[in-house]
Each structure stands twice: as C-alpha cells, then as structure tokens.
Amino acid sequence: MPDVLVAGGVNMDTTYRVRCIPAAGESVAVLGKSRCIGGKGINQAVAIRRSGLSVAIIGATGLDADGKAIRAFLAGEDIDATHLAELSDQETGRAIITVDKNAENIIIVDMGANAAADASMIDQINDKLDGARYALANGEAPWELVKRLFDAARLRRIPTVWNPSPMPQERKALLKLTDLLIVNRTEAAELAGTGINVDLNSLTPALRNFGPAEVVVTSGAQGSVIAVDQQVHRIPAPQVIAVDPTAAGDTFLGYYISSRAEGMPPEAAGARASCAAALCVQAEGASSSIPFDRDVARLFGRLRISCHGEQGE
C-alpha cells in the first residue's frame, strides 16, 4: 500500500528562458527552450518518492503521446499510476513556464485532462486509503475529487494535506477538511484576506482558525514559517544561487510530508524540506530538478552541523 496518495495536476511543461518577464503589451525574445514532465501532482509525488516513501497518484491524462511519456516516467520513478485515468476525449494537461535571469517565473496552465478527472475515482481506491499515512491534494485537482478524497480519508482517520495552488474559488469547505495546509506567502495572504506584506509570524497561526491543525507558509529565500501546537517555528532557507524555481514549492512539500510521516518534529522537517528546495532551484526543469534523498541528506547534515556544532538527532 502507498504511504501517500496524491491528487493533482499531470502536465507536460514547456519552459522558456528569457532576459526578463514581459510587462503587459511587451514582447521578449526567447533565449532557450526545454520540455519536461511536470504538474503539481507529479512534482509532489516525485518529491515524496525520492524522499523515501511510496506514493500513488490520482488524476488523468489524454490518450496522446504526452500521456504515454508521463506514464513511462512514473513507472521509472516507481510511482503507482493505477488510478491515473487515460481519457480519449481530452488532451494531456500542459504548462507554459517563463523564467528570467533572476530565476523569477510565470506559469500558465492548460488543465486539459486534469479538469476531467472524475470524483468517482476515489470510490475505487479504498484498499489504498486503508494503508496510507497521508492523503494529499493540490489546486490542480478538481474540487469535487479533492472533497471526496478528504471525506474518505477523514473517515479512516488519515491526515489530509492541502496545497491550494492554483487557488480555487471555493475553499472554505476544503479548509475545514484539511489537517495540514501548505501554501506560499501569496496564497496565505489570499486565504486570510490580508496584504502580502503581513508578518508571517502572525499570519500563519491565523490560518489555523480556518480548520487546519498545522500550517506551513513558504517564502522562497526568506524561508518558511510553521504553526502547530500553539507554537510558531521560523525556518531559514539555505542561501544558494537560484537558476529555476519551478518545482521548488512542490519539492518542499514532498520532503516536509515525508519527514512528518517518519516522525520528524516540525522544525527538523521544515529544515530538511528547505534543503531539498534549495537543491531544486539550482537545476532547470520541473520533475527533473527534484533532488534525491541522498543529496538532501548531505546538505541537511552540513546545515545541522553548522547550526549546532555537531550532528543533531
């Protein structure tokens, strides 16, 4: 049985490297172009798998060349794709990513088959839910599918994790079913109805009032903040030269979930996840840039030695 079930986007990404992100009405020349398998569902599943846990993905692709390439990739990563539907009347989802010289990006997602994933798929995975440690979903999965997944998980006392990215219109009902909420600073401000410059030390605990017992807000090079058990933990990010931030948030999420599933306390889980994200942004691409546990372990070990003078527990 998989340790984690992931419902979310499955895409073929095209990344364009440019000197600067174009302003409204502006045209810019492409300096380089690449294609990579991505989507938040795949990225998060890959991060969880490469961190050491088993994972199954729930979603849909088209009956096309991109869909076949995605299935071959998932098989190579040892990710269970039994419940990744193949739809003959839909195209596989696509994302267009623009990355500038400062490693800032803009992402446009064509949901394609992702939007057609049927909530009834959840009724077919009861055997996998029974053995799962977490049920995870992101904003690229249809709202109805996420609702049914979280309802089924709650019945079995399986913790639910929600990453509402992109942000859906209807979120109150899902927030009430969410045990662990992971968002970036922009998403956190939108959920809370505040400005983006609000102090995370106050914003993060406030999000717990919507239902989640544990809230993690990431803020790139500024690190992350975790609110759980009436405590707020500020986690610094390793300082690196970023090349492409495309899958960094998904990498952080995957390693954080894996660390918590293995019993690591929030501060240590956040630090390990930050190390994984720091390695991710130093490589180009989406799923291809997600680091393996052996590489994260080396950086995590050096970080703990630097902070404490000796290897932590």
Phi and psi in degrees as a GROMACS rama.xvg file:
@    title "Ramachandran Plot"
@    xaxis  label "Phi"
@    yaxis  label "Psi"
@TYPE xy
-69.9072  147.541  PRO-2
-70.6374  -35.8753  ASP-3
-135.078  135.918  VAL-4
-102.22  131.151  LEU-5
-121.847  121.716  VAL-6
-109.504  123.448  ALA-7
173.969  -174.078  GLY-8
-67.4783  143.39  GLY-9
-129.202  109.833  VAL-10
-133.708  163.171  ASN-11
-106.67  118.589  MET-12
-95.3796  140.919  ASP-13
-118.132  121.475  THR-14
-108.301  130.168  THR-15
-111.97  125.917  TYR-16
-94.117  130.008  ARG-17
-134.099  163.527  VAL-18
-67.732  -40.6468  ARG-19
-150.002  153.094  CYS-20
-67.7377  127.829  ILE-21
-68.0542  142.513  PRO-22
-82.3502  171.373  ALA-23
-56.8122  127.28  ALA-24
82.6915  -0.844718  GLY-25
-98.8848  144.892  GLU-26
-110.794  139.713  SER-27
-130.537  152.533  VAL-28
-84.5557  145.328  ALA-29
-82.8979  129.727  VAL-30
-93.4326  -22.7399  LEU-31
-168.317  158.439  GLY-32
-143.896  142.064  LYS-33
-149.524  157.28  SER-34
-118.725  141.682  ARG-35
-153.776  145.101  CYS-36
-71.3844  133.609  ILE-37
-155.592  -143.182  GLY-38
95.799  143.277  GLY-39
-64.2668  -32.3831  LYS-40
-64.3524  -47.9045  GLY-41
-65.605  -47.6246  ILE-42
-58.1397  -45.0056  ASN-43
-68.3148  -39.3412  GLN-44
-64.4458  -41.9607  ALA-45
-64.1332  -42.7903  VAL-46
-61.6704  -42.6319  ALA-47
-63.8232  -44.2099  ILE-48
-66.0704  -43.8928  ARG-49
-70.9071  -18.564  ARG-50
-81.4079  -11.818  SER-51
123.009  -8.64405  GLY-52
-97.6127  158.612  LEU-53
-85.6017  153.391  SER-54
-151.699  145.906  VAL-55
-122.739  143.183  ALA-56
-111.111  141.742  ILE-57
-119.241  127.222  ILE-58
170.489  -152.5  GLY-59
-155.187  147.327  ALA-60
-125.149  171.682  THR-61
-83.8323  171.378  GLY-62
-92.5405  67.2689  LEU-63
-140.173  -179.409  ASP-64
-63.759  -38.1074  ALA-65
-64.152  -41.3241  ASP-66
-62.0848  -41.0966  GLY-67
-66.3628  -39.332  LYS-68
-64.3015  -38.9635  ALA-69
-64.1702  -43.0093  ILE-70
-64.9655  -38.5773  ARG-71
-64.9473  -40.4384  ALA-72
-62.7092  -46.6861  PHE-73
-62.6566  -38.0853  LEU-74
-62.5646  -40.68  ALA-75
-66.3549  -26.76  GLY-76
-88.6365  -1.78697  GLU-77
61.4831  43.5346  ASP-78
-106.788  129.163  ILE-79
-68.6162  114.387  ASP-80
-111.855  23.2356  ALA-81
-56.3898  -35.136  THR-82
-107.099  31.0643  HIS-83
-100.33  99.2977  LEU-84
-66.8726  151.835  ALA-85
-117.534  109.244  GLU-86
-105.601  122.747  LEU-87
-75.0794  -19.3906  SER-88
-102.145  13.9162  ASP-89
-133.124  153.75  GLN-90
-94.0989  148.645  GLU-91
-59.7662  141.725  THR-92
-58.5377  152.049  GLY-93
-134.868  152.152  ARG-94
-132.128  138.3  ALA-95
-108.32  120.662  ILE-96
-118.987  129.285  ILE-97
-113.45  125.734  THR-98
-123.099  128.897  VAL-99
-98.7377  -177.024  ASP-100
-66.5434  -18.5587  LYS-101
-95.7741  11.3289  ASN-102
63.69  27.5787  ALA-103
-91.3123  146.146  GLU-104
-135.573  160.211  ASN-105
-130.183  133.577  ILE-106
-123.466  129.708  ILE-107
-115.992  125.636  ILE-108
-112.159  127.418  VAL-109
-99.6348  105.944  ASP-110
-62.0988  -36.8496  MET-111
52.124  -130.21  GLY-112
-62.0755  -24.486  ALA-113
-55.7864  -40.231  ASN-114
-71.6025  -16.2111  ALA-115
-99.1219  3.09553  ALA-116
-60.915  127.944  ALA-117
-90.2885  133.759  ASP-118
-59.9563  -24.9978  ALA-119
-65.1678  -15.9774  SER-120
-58.3317  -30.6578  MET-121
-65.0163  -29.9199  ILE-122
-66.7069  -15.0571  ASP-123
-96.3796  0.83007  GLN-124
-117.453  22.5908  ILE-125
-57.1508  -37.3063  ASN-126
-64.5257  -36.6232  ASP-127
-75.1951  -34.9693  LYS-128
-62.5097  -36.4348  LEU-129
-59.7906  -27.0029  ASP-130
-107.528  4.80367  GLY-131
-80.5793  151.767  ALA-132
-93  -30.7882  ARG-133
-144.554  148.868  TYR-134
-115.255  120.458  ALA-135
-120.742  140.131  LEU-136
-143.713  154.711  ALA-137
-128.015  176.494  ASN-138
-70.9441  -4.99529  GLY-139
-88.6136  -0.931811  GLU-140
-96.7393  142.787  ALA-141
-57.0746  141.794  PRO-142
-54.2613  -44.5397  TRP-143
-63.7777  -37.9837  GLU-144
-66.1546  -43.944  LEU-145
-63.0986  -42.5241  VAL-146
-58.9146  -45.9216  LYS-147
-68.5232  -37.4066  ARG-148
-62.3299  -46.6259  LEU-149
-67.9368  -37.4548  PHE-150
-60.9446  -45.5704  ASP-151
-65.2817  -39.2921  ALA-152
-66.3636  -43.2045  ALA-153
-61.2681  -37.8909  ARG-154
-60.6843  -29.2283  LEU-155
-100.778  7.69696  ARG-156
59.8241  34.5435  ARG-157
-94.735  125.396  ILE-158
-59.5079  139.19  PRO-159
-104.744  143.601  THR-160
-126.291  129.012  VAL-161
-125.26  133  TRP-162
-122.396  88.0596  ASN-163
-74.9406  71.9337  PRO-164
-138.596  116.144  SER-165
-68.1143  157.066  PRO-166
-72.3702  121.993  MET-167
-77.6548  160.439  PRO-168
-66.9894  -43.8639  GLN-169
-97.4843  114.743  GLU-170
-132.141  -17.0838  ARG-171
-59.6789  -44.0412  LYS-172
-63.9929  -39.2893  ALA-173
-73.0576  -34.8979  LEU-174
-60.676  -36.8964  LEU-175
-68.5033  -21.3416  LYS-176
-98.8434  3.85225  LEU-177
-97.632  128.054  THR-178
-89.6019  -39.4348  ASP-179
-128.21  118.1  LEU-180
-105.86  127.947  LEU-181
-126.049  118.802  ILE-182
-141.915  163.522  VAL-183
-90.3033  177.369  ASN-184
-58.9592  -43.143  ARG-185
-63.531  -45.1525  THR-186
-65.5464  -38.1735  GLU-187
-61.9576  -43.2299  ALA-188
-65.4896  -37.8654  ALA-189
-66.4572  -42.4447  GLU-190
-62.9788  -41.4657  LEU-191
-82.5111  -13.9506  ALA-192
73.141  34.0394  GLY-193
-119.793  175.722  THR-194
-75.0627  158.562  GLY-195
-68.9539  -20.2451  ILE-196
-89.5237  7.92708  ASN-197
-63.6227  140.554  VAL-198
-60.5827  126.63  ASP-199
-64.8174  -26.7955  LEU-200
-63.8872  -25.0617  ASN-201
-100.131  -33.2787  SER-202
-67.1654  -43.0767  LEU-203
-62.3929  -48.6454  THR-204
-62.6883  -32.4619  PRO-205
-62.7854  -32.4775  ALA-206
-66.6724  -21.5522  LEU-207
-66.8207  -21.8219  ARG-208
-65.9993  -17.8561  ASN-209
-83.6189  -8.32123  PHE-210
139.264  -43.6934  GLY-211
-64.4693  137.171  PRO-212
-78.6986  -23.1692  ALA-213
-134.179  130.237  GLU-214
-129.049  131.596  VAL-215
-122.243  126.607  VAL-216
-118.858  123.222  VAL-217
-99.4282  150.054  THR-218
-144.036  46.8312  SER-219
55.7094  -129.905  GLY-220
-65.9833  -14.8989  ALA-221
-82.8321  -2.07673  GLN-222
90.6416  -154.773  GLY-223
-142.461  163.664  SER-224
-129.389  135.143  VAL-225
-122.248  128.278  ILE-226
-115.716  119.904  ALA-227
-160.676  143.464  VAL-228
53.0653  43.9364  ASP-229
63.1942  15.0491  GLN-230
-119.68  150.64  GLN-231
-121.343  124.591  VAL-232
-113.246  127.893  HIS-233
-100.608  122.844  ARG-234
-112.738  114.481  ILE-235
-71.8051  154.643  PRO-236
-100.329  138.661  ALA-237
-57.9471  138.54  PRO-238
-86.5124  115.615  GLN-239
-135.928  168.176  VAL-240
-91.924  112.423  ILE-241
-79.9359  141.938  ALA-242
-110.538  -44.4103  VAL-243
-153.568  117.095  ASP-244
-90.3485  10.7036  PRO-245
-51.9587  -50.8754  THR-246
-106.151  15.4713  ALA-247
-63.0781  -45.1913  ALA-248
-63.3625  -39.5132  GLY-249
-67.877  -36.5237  ASP-250
-64.4656  -46.5231  THR-251
-55.5885  -49.2575  PHE-252
-58.6189  -48.7226  LEU-253
-59.9878  -43.9922  GLY-254
-73.2  -31.6824  TYR-255
-65.9722  -46.5564  TYR-256
-60.6401  -45.8044  ILE-257
-59.4094  -43.8916  SER-258
-64.8963  -42.878  SER-259
-67.6447  -37.6452  ARG-260
-63.1351  -30.7325  ALA-261
-88.2472  6.74751  GLU-262
91.4485  9.38781  GLY-263
-73.7489  137.969  MET-264
-66.9906  160.496  PRO-265
-54.2758  -44.6875  PRO-266
-60.8375  -46.579  GLU-267
-68.1422  -39.3181  ALA-268
-61.9788  -41.4465  ALA-269
-64.8541  -39.7192  GLY-270
-66.5187  -42.2204  ALA-271
-64.724  -42.5669  ARG-272
-63.9567  -37.7531  ALA-273
-64.1257  -37.7235  SER-274
-63.5819  -42.6321  CYS-275
-62.5128  -44.2968  ALA-276
-64.671  -37.7701  ALA-277
-63.0795  -37.8711  ALA-278
-70.1241  -37.8675  LEU-279
-59.6869  -46.103  CYS-280
-70.5308  -9.41849  VAL-281
-88.6873  0.361229  GLN-282
-126.605  154.859  ALA-283
-85.4158  154.874  GLU-284
102.969  -179.463  GLY-285
-101.893  -95.9004  ALA-286
-60.9937  -30.9015  SER-287
-67.5456  -19.2868  SER-288
-92.6562  -3.86185  SER-289
-75.9427  125.248  ILE-290
-77.2715  160.827  PRO-291
-89.8278  158.181  PHE-292
-57.5881  -37.057  ASP-293
-60.9076  -37.0333  ARG-294
-75.347  -39.1952  ASP-295
-64.0131  -40.1963  VAL-296
-60.3441  -38.1896  ALA-297
-65.3863  -46.337  ARG-298
-67.4784  -40.5911  LEU-299
-61.7103  -41.6209  PHE-300
-64.686  -42.2792  GLY-301
-65.9851  -38.0271  ARG-302
-63.5736  -42.6509  LEU-303
-70.4898  -34.8484  ARG-304
-65.3375  -42.8897  ILE-305
-61.9522  -39.3837  SER-306
-77.2836  -35.7145  CYS-307
-117.97  -6.38644  HIS-308
82.508  -9.41025  GLY-309
-156.864  162.496  GLU-310
-65.9072  128.909  GLN-311
-75.049  176.821  GLY-312
